[in-house]
Amino acid sequence: MIPLYSFLLLFSLLNPLLPPHTPAEPVIIVNKATHEVVLYQSDQVLFKAPAAIGKTKDLTPEGQFNVKVKAKDPYYRKKDIPGGDPKNPLGSRWIGFDARGTDGRIYGIHGTNQPDSIGKSVSAGCIRMNNKDVEALFEMVPAEADVLIVDSEKGMPELYRFWEENKLHKQL
């Protein structure tokens, strides 16, 4: 029987020879081409829902970001509308991410008081979802989770593989 210390020493020496692996962390993938939001974890779809995106291609930023702010009944500063007010266009939840050097308070995935906008290109840059959908996603996604936003004709499994490969590349 190998003593624990010897085993740990052997493992630490062999660890650089082991293939890199992606952590079992969740990632939100937003595909602007299909107006979809999907939450993946360990190659499994945990959540999928339709969304509204920016009116123009430039308004919703593309790239990889991180969740920085999570808020229930977010306050709408632009028009001084408190959270929970039916007039609040942010709906019941805010999942803010750090696009374009922001701190998660400018760009986000949020609910809406305009459910007929879902599936369309109508927002000022945020990703809108039905309140019940964003509430479910809100509970599933931790702060600092990756958010990948693309405009692609590729399927979600391919987009997940792209994210996964980038994660692996960063480990090397």
C-alpha positions, 0 to 999 in steps of 0.5 A: 500500500502506497502511503498518502504522501507518496501518492500525492507526490506521484500525482503532482509529478504526473499532473502536467502530463494529464490532459486539460479538462474543462471545469464543470462550470455553467455557461450562458450562451446567447445566439443573436441569430436565433434569439435564444438563451441556453445554459450549459453545464458539463455538456448538458443543456440545463435551460433554454428560452427565447429572447429579444436582442438589440434593435441593430447588430451593434447594440448587443455586444458579442464576445465572452463576458462574466456575470457581475451583478444579480438583482431581484426586482431591479431598479430602473435608473434611467426613468426612476422606476422602482423594482416590482413596478409594472411599468419597470421595463427590466422585469423581475430579474437582472443578470448583468455582465461586464460587456464593453468595460462595464461593471454589469450595470449597463448590459444584462439579461433581464425580464420585461414588461413587454412579453410580445417583444421576445424573439425580436430585435428591439432592445437598446442592447440588453437581452430580454426574456419573459419574467418566468424564464429569467427567474429560472435562469437567475436561480441557476447561474452563479456570479462570475459565470461565463456569458458567450454572446454570438451571432451565428448559424451554428447550433448550440452544441457547436457553440458550446464546444467553441466555448469549451475549446477556449476554456481549454486553450486558456488552461495551457 
